[in-house]
Amino acid sequence: MIAKGGDIIRICRVIKIIILFLSLMILVQPINGYTEEEKESIRVGYFLFDGYNDIYGIDQKDGYGYEYLQKIAEFTNWKYEYVPGTWQEQLAMLEKGEIDILGAAQYTEERARIFDYPNFEIGMSATGIYVRQDNENFEYGEVEKLDGLIVGFMAGSDDNRVFENFCKARNINTKNIYFGSQQDIVTALNEGRIDAFVSDNLRNLKTEKLLMSFEPVKSYFITTKGNKHVLDKLNFALAEIKKENPDYDKELFAKYYGKIDTKMHVYTKEERAYIREHPILKVGYVVNDYPMEYFDKKDKKPKGIMIDIMDLISEYSGIKFEYVGYKGYIDLLEGLKKEEINIASQFPNNIALVEKYQASLTKPYMHIFQTLLSIDDRPLKMHATIAIPEDRIDLIYYIERLYPEVDIIRSRSYDDSVSRVESGEADFALQNLYMMEDIMRTRGQIKNFEKKILTDEKLLLCLAVNRENGTILPRILNKSIARISFADIDTIILGNTRIKQDSLQNFFLQYYYQVIAGVLFGVIAILIIIILAKNRKVIKLQRLAETDGLSDMYNRDGIKKEINKLLHSGISYHRVLFIIDIDHFKALNDTYGHPFGDEIIQLVSKCLKEQFEGRGIFGRLGGDEFVVFLNVIEKEEDIAKEAMRLNRAFRNIQNSKSCKLTCSIGIAKFPESGYNFDTLYKSADKALYYAKQQGRNTYSF
């Protein structure tokens, strides 16, 4: 079809209108989805505690607890009214309902009878006892010196009980003095009125050092007993935070406490003696495992992510490291077993390898995703072939455990693995995420590689020492690793994997065709869509764009459009939104393969149509998540009957593997739970979460 002059003018006018409309939408749309008038005011107890609840300047708040509350507000329509006071005062206020939320509370059965706890913690805290930094009478771990101390406590703190139970079990007697705030305790310590004080580690050390710490426990935001409205929203927000970033608590802890003074991770007398007696230790590394660790021939020294991490450990512990290079990974592990080296740089948290090479492991210092490279976007299914270097038995164990149904081809090297994919001998080559970026850059012009990041499980990396060396060295290494923050690891990874372009010209030369093709495709696509809008065929194209091909139902865009159209029709019927998840679908998919997963999706689609044909709208949002929107239904008992009937129908679905299917259902009612698709979906999704918490194969409002 050739556009005439008049068509082109009209096209240009339409494009201008669209651009103007989108610009206005961006300008007037609230960033967080709520105006200040719509936000709900929540009263929060704000007790001052270094690093957790801080105030700088003129009421400028900061800290671990404060930032966590801001994150929660992203998933609710809350704005906060901060109520000052001591911890003890605010506990009393919370019990009376004078505030809504109070943070940093440990769980006790007695407290659970007075307050409500959410389903998720906001982190871990450990009780510790602290003395002045300049007090040389105490060394870390000297339990016997606790007897007879004058110890300061913050009244009502959970840490008091932990310390008192510890002392009681060991027949240690202390003189206890109670204070109203943390600042009063620190002042008393500096003035010599107390010898030590008890607190948890959700605080920054300034003029103190840690004498001893105790087992960490979960820390929570708590609410007034029976305040279901606040508790439900708090549960929803915390669940969303965990789903969005499971490591959020750890990252926040690293931000506020990761750079605490070295006294936070002090060494015992025995550990300090070991450091004095072993000022230099030998660390084994693989010379060709770029970018994790390798020997730089130009600078004639080892480099890489691992080497930079070891430099940090050296800085924190005071131990110097001498590096010993090995050609292969098995050679490195054998060197550790034969005690040629003191430390192996990369050791997976794998019990089989630990026993085989008689190793003792530190805590993990980083995690790394593994990536499959292929020449097209093929699925990982039963009997797919994965090329892995025969030397990397850690990765072979990793794949055998996670994907026992695939076939492993043992290659000579990482480069050989990629060559086998290019030749068609293997479906995939296994690379770590950072090596994959280098492969894609250097060989991407030969083959258009596709990458598939394996998110089923992260490969946890530890340091390993020969267990014949005892337990002191792992303890020292662990204390240094504890000081390495997520930000430190990210900086090290970026410094070793950043793609450097020689010049702007090289960048355009490398990506010239992709950039030009992308621009042309975008322009042509816009022109075609606008021109075809004059043709009746655009209706069919629009229908296809809003349909899920596998289930022949509306996709997310289609179902959202149709539901909002009904809700905005002005007819005030009572309606119901069901969100339906197939229970344990991922396990079925992994066990029997993606073709069987597709079969289940199609059978479930057929079941939903049979159950609700003519009474509502169906859609598949993606994966195993479906939506049913029933047009007219009012009584809650009728809704429950529909949900139970659907549960029964799922159990009767016949499939090729004779697997019993069940589903979990989240239910939201219109208009009680929302006035559009997005608000109804959020309410139903929260209900779906509760249904799963109750053991699945059920429903929840």
Helices and strands as residue ranges (DSSP letters): H 5-28, E 40-46, E 54-56, E 60-62, H 64-73, E 78-84, H 87-96, E 101-105, H 109-112, E 115-116, E 123-125, E 127-132, G 143-146, E 150-154, H 158-169, E 175-179, H 182-190, E 196-200, E 208-213, E 217-224, H 228-244, H 248-257, G 262-265, H 269-277, E 280-286, E 288-289, E 293-296, E 301-303, H 305-317, E 320-326, H 329-337, E 343-348, H 351-356, E 359-361, E 366-374, E 385-389, H 393-402, E 407-411, H 414-423, E 428-432, H 433-443, E 450-466, G 467-469, H 472-481, H 486-497, H 504-532, H 537-545, E 547-548, E 553-554, H 556-567, E 575-582, H 585-592, H 594-612, E 616-622, E 625-630, H 636-651, E 663-670, H 677-693, E 699-700
